Amino acid sequence: MSEAGTDEASRGATQVSRAATSAGAVAAFGILIVAFTLRTAVTSVPPLTADISKELFLPTWLVGILGMLPTALFGIAGLVTPTFMRRWSVEALAIASMVAAGVGQAMRAFAPSTWLFLVGSALALAGMGAGNVVLPPMVKKYFPRRIGLMTALYVTVISLGTTVPPLLAVPVADVAGWRTSIGSWALLNVVAMIPWLGPWARRGAPSSSPRARATTAPEPPHAVVRPWRSPAAWAFALLFGCTSLNTYALFAWLPSIAAGAGLSAGDAGLQLAIFSGLGLPISLVVPLLAGRLRNPFAVVAFGVTCFVAGYLGLWLAPGTATTLWSTLAGLGPATFPLALVLINLRTRSHRASGAVSGFAQGIGYTVACSGPLLAGILHDATGGWTASFAFLGVTLVVLAVAGWVICRPRYIDDDPGVVSIVAEPARFQGGGTPPVG
């Protein structure tokens, strides 16, 4: 090859490398900004319920329903979203989820009545539930060789997106009113759509030249993934569900447990802050660690052990070393980021990842709804927390068994009957930006 030809080839390789780097940066930003939006509708409202109730009918029982809506809608969205994933690309689903979330948040900000406020909340939460499902397959598609790192980053960003809205809610409401405070988060949903508009638009676009059309490979047959046929996928759902059940139960009742042990309201709130704040470091560490382990059951054992130790302390000596018990319990949800990274480590394709993500999160969040409710019912029925902790202990046994099953090295796609091929490809599949490692 001549020197000129070598230089031309080198320039071409450099351009391809730069394009891949640019596409990877856009994809990473898109994943992380979507992740940040996925809890804003959940945590931006509770600090403002007193202000909202001055304009809308919002009694205590309705506030309780609002508290149950996130897990309920996340569960429904988890079960429904994979159906759309058979025909829509992950980029299209990301855009659709942000549209629903943004419209829902704007709707409740302008709602003149309580029922419209509830409809807007449900729409926003459903959109965020779809976003929960679509993130793992997006990581699988765009970063197949950096699954641990990208999962660690986006789960950490979800934690940040959970923490920031309640910190800003009251200050913004004091300046501009509660409607502006909760409605302003819709703007972030608009921003989160932007990185995916280009890849989505290119998916169905025809090639610009006859030569390109002639050299384009035919669309592969469409794979239909049925995760419910896999015992491992059911173990996934139980791992995710029991982790979320215990986490949401403590979100709801840890301040009451601490206050009942004699702590002041401020100290009781501090215990919840300690419990929830530990989500940040474990979100960073666990996915990176799990990506290096062939069988990460040690993470499950660690999480269950921490939950048990924290529960024993809160049950037997809640007023003594309460911070230690809250800290131990706060390390228990290490199985949450583990479940998210395993969605990709235990599937071969991003389509399978999406199907398993929807199935596990749909079943899991549905199971999680029962945690705060049953723990509260058992407490009211018995006058203490013993029965509630016994119930949570049983769910930890289920969590441990499910973790043992899913942590074993295997691919859910390989289980009989999980993946089937149909002759006609999905209408909106094909094309798109190639994975970036």
N, C-alpha and C positions, 0 to 999 in steps of 0.2 A: 504494500500500500504506500502511496506517495505521502510526502510530508504534509501536503495540503489536505489529503484525505484523512490523514491521522488527526490533524488539527480540527477538521470539521466534525469527525466522530467524537473527539474529546469535548468540543463545544456542545454537541448534541447531548452527550451523557451528562454534562454539567447542567444543561437546561432541564433535562428530565429529573435530575436530582433536586434542583431548586423547586420545580413544580411539585414533586412529591413532598418536599419539606413544607412548602406553603400549604398544600392540601392537608397535611398532617396537623399543622398548627391551627388551621381553620376548624378541622374536625375536633381537635382537643378543646379549643375554646367553645365550640358549639355544645359539646358534651357537658362541659363544666358549667356553662351558663344555664343550660336546661336543668342540671342537677340543683343549682342554687334556688331555682324557682319552685321546687317540688314540695316545700313545706310552708311557703309564705301564706297561703290561705288558711293554714291550720293555726299558726301561732300569732298572726297579726290581730286576731279578733279578741281572744280572752282578756287582754288588758283593757279592752274598750267596752266590755259588755255593759258596764254601768252607764256610759255615755250613750250607747246605742239604745238602751232600754228607755231613755228619756224621749226618744222619737218613735220607736217601734215597740210593739208588744213582745217582750222578751222575759217571761217569767223563769223561775229557777228550773222548772222541768224542761222548758224549751232549751235552756242553756245546756242541760244534760244531753238532750238530743243532739245539739250542735257538737258536743264532745264526742259522741259516738259516730257522727257522720264520716270523719276521716277514714277510720278503719273499714267502715261499711262500704263507702264509695271506692276506696282503694281495692277492696276485695272484688267488688262488682267489675271494676275496670280491668282488674287482672284477669278475670275469667272471660271478658268480652274482647279485649284488645287482640289476642292471638287470632281471632276470627278475621279481623281486618288485616292482620299481618299476612294472611294468605294471599291477598290481592294488592296490598299497598306496600310500598317500600318503607324501611325504617325511617328514612328522611321525611317521607310524607306523614307518617304517624307522629314524628316529633313535632312537625309543624301543626298538625291537627290538634295535638294535645296542648300545645301552647295557645292556639286560638281558643279552645274551649276554656282553658284556665284563665286567659286574659278577659274573655267576654264575661265569664262568671264573676270574676272579681270586680269588673266594672259594673256589672248588673247589680250586685249587692251594694256597691257604693252609691248608686243612684236610686236604690229601691225605695218606693214610697210606702210599701207595706211589708209586713213580716213575711208573708208567703213568698213574695218576690225575692226577699233577702235569702230565704231558705233555698229557693230555686237557684239563685245565683251561686250560693255556697255549694250546692250539690254539683252544679256544672263545673265550677272551678276545681273541686276535689276530684271529680271524675277525670278531668283533663290531667291533673297531676298524677292520678293513679295510672293513667295510660303512659305518662312520662316515666313512672317507676318501672314499668314493664319494658319500655323500649330502650332504656339506657344499656343494660347488659348486652343485647345483640349489637348495638352500635359500637360498643367497645370491642366486641368479638370481630366485627366487620372491619373496622378501621385500624385497630391496634392488636392484631392477633398475637403478636410477639411481646406485647407489653401489657398483658391483661392485669397482672398484679398491680403494676404501677398506676394504670389508669383507673382501676377500681378503687385503689386507695385514695386517689385524688378526688374522684367524684363522690365517694361516700363521705369524705371529709368535708367537701363543699356542701353536701346535703345537710351535714351537721351545722355548718355555718349559716346556711339558709334557714335552719330551724331557730338559731339563736338570735340572729340580727333583728327580724321583724318585731318581736316583743320589746326589744330594747328601744326601737325607734317609734313604736306605736303611740305611746302617750306624748312624747315631745312633739311629734308631728301633729297629733290631734289638738294639742294645746294651742298650736299656731294656726292650723288650717281647718280643724274640725275632724271628727272621726271618719267622715265619708272620704275625705282626701287621704287620710292615713291608710285606710284599707284599700282604697281604689288605686293609689299610686303604684302598687305592686303589679298592676296590669301592664304598666309600661315595660317592666322587666320581661314579661312574657313576649312582648313585641320584639324586644332586643334578642331574645333567645331564639326567635324564628329565623332571624336574618342569616346566620351561618349555613342554614340548611336549604335556603331557597335556591341557591345555585345548583348543588348536587341533585335536588329534587327535580328542578326544571330540565336538567340534562338527561334524566333517566329515560324519558319517553321521546326525546328529540331524535328525528331522523338524521342520518349522517349527511354531511354537507357536500360530499363528492361521491361520484359513482365508484371510484376506486375504493373509498372507505367502506361503502355499502357492500361492495363485492368481497371485501376481505373480513367483514364482520362475521364472527362465529354465530351459528344459530343458537337461539335460546335453549338452554337445557330443560329437560322435563321438570315439571313442578313437583317439589317434594312436599307432601302433607305430613305434618308431624302430630302424632297423637300421644302426648306425654302420659296421659292417664293409664296407658297400657304398660307403663314401666313401674315396677316396685320402687326403683330408685327415685323416680320423680315424686311418688307419694311420700317417700322419706324426706325428699327435699321440702315438700309442702309442710310436713310436720315440723321439720327443723326450723323453717322460717316462721311457721305459725306459733309454735311454742315459745320461740325467742321473743316474738312481738307481743304475745299474750303476757308474758312476765314483765316485759318492759313497760307496756301500757298500764298494767295493773299497778306498778310502782309509781308511774307518772301520776296516776289518779289518787293513790292512797298513802304514799310515803309521808307527805306532810301531815296527814291525819294520824298516822302511827306515831310520828315524832311528837306531835302536839299532845297526843294522849299519854305519852310518857313524861310529860311535864316540860317540854321545851317550849320556848316562846314562839310566837308566830313567825318572827324573823328567823330564828334558828331552824324552825321546821322548814321554811322556804329554802334556807341554805342547804339543808340535806338534799332536797330535790335538785338544787343547782349542782351539787357535787355529783349526784347520781347521773344527771344528764350530761354534765361537762366532760365526763370521762369518755363519752362517745367520740370526741375529737382524736385523742391519741390512739385509741384502739382502732379507729377507722384508718389511720395511717399505717399502723404496724401490721395488723392481721392480714390484709390482702397480700402484702409483700412477702410475709412469712409463708402464707398458704401456697403462694406461687412457687416456692422453693421446696415444698414438702410433697413427697409422693402420696402420703396419706396424712392429712392434717387433723386426724382425730384428737391429737393432743390439744388443739385449740378448743375443741368441744369439751374435753375433759376439764380444761382450765375454766371455761365459762360456767359449766355446771357446778364445779367446786366452789367458785366464787359466789354464785347465786346461793348455794346451800349455806355457805358460811355466813353470808350477809343475812339471809332469812333467819338462821338460828339466833344470831345476835339481836335482830330486831324483834324476834319472838320472846326470847328468854331474858334479855337485858336491854330493852330499847332505850332506856334513859342513861345507860352507861356506855361510853365509847361509841356513841351513835354515829359519829363521823366515820369511824372505822367500818361499821356495818354498812353504811351508805356507800363507802368507797368499794368495799368488796362486792356489794350488789351491783354497783356501777360498772364493774369489770365483767359481770356476767354476760351482758349483750355482745361480747366479743364474737359470738356465733352469728350475729347479724351481718357484719361485713364478710365473714367467712361464707355465709350462704350466698351472698351476691357474687363473690368471686368464683365460687364453685359452679354457679350457673354456666359460666364460660369454660371452666376447666373440665367439666363433665359432659360437654357437648362438642360435636365436631364442626358444626356450621352455625352461622349467625341466625339462620332460620330456626334451627333446633333450639338455639339459645333463647330466641324470642318466645317460642312456644312453651318451653320449660319455665321461663321467667314469668309469663302470664299465669300458667297453671299454679306454680308454687306460690306466687304472691296473691293470686285470687283466693286459693284455699287458705293460705296462711293468714291474710288479713281478716278473712271471715272467721277463722278460729280465734284470732286476736280480739275480736269484738267481745267475746265472752269473758275475757280476763277481768277488766275493771268491774263489769256487771256482777259476775258470780262472786268475786272477792267481796264486793260490797253487800250482796245478799247474805252470804255466809256470816259476815260480821254482824249484820243487823239481827240475824236469826239466833246467833249464839251469844251476842254481847261481848265478843272478844275476837282476836285475830288468829286464834289457834286453827280453826277450821279453814280459814282463808289460806294460811301458810301450808296446811296439809294439801289443799287443792293445788296450790302452786307447786308443791313438791312432787305431786303425781305428774304434772306436766313436764317437770324437769327429767323424770325417768323416761317419758316419751321422747323428749328432746335428745337425751343421750343415745337411746336406741336408734333413732332416726339419723343422728350424726354418725353413728358407727356404720350404718348401711351406706350413706352417701359419700362418706370420706374414702371408702375403698376405691382404688383406681379402676375406673370403668367409664364407658361412654353410654349415656342414656340412649343415644341414637342407635346403638347396637342391639338393644333389647328387641326381641321379636315383636313385630306388629307396630312398633313405634313410628317408623318412617315408611311411607308408601309413595310410589311415583305414579302420577297421572299423566296422560299423554298431552293434555292441553296445558300450557304454562299459564301462570297467573297473569292477569291483564297488565298490572302495573309493575311487574318485576323485570329485572334486566337492566343493563347499562349501569350508570352511576360511577361514582369515584372509586377507584380500586383501593383495597386495603392498604394502609400505610403502617409499616412495622416500626 
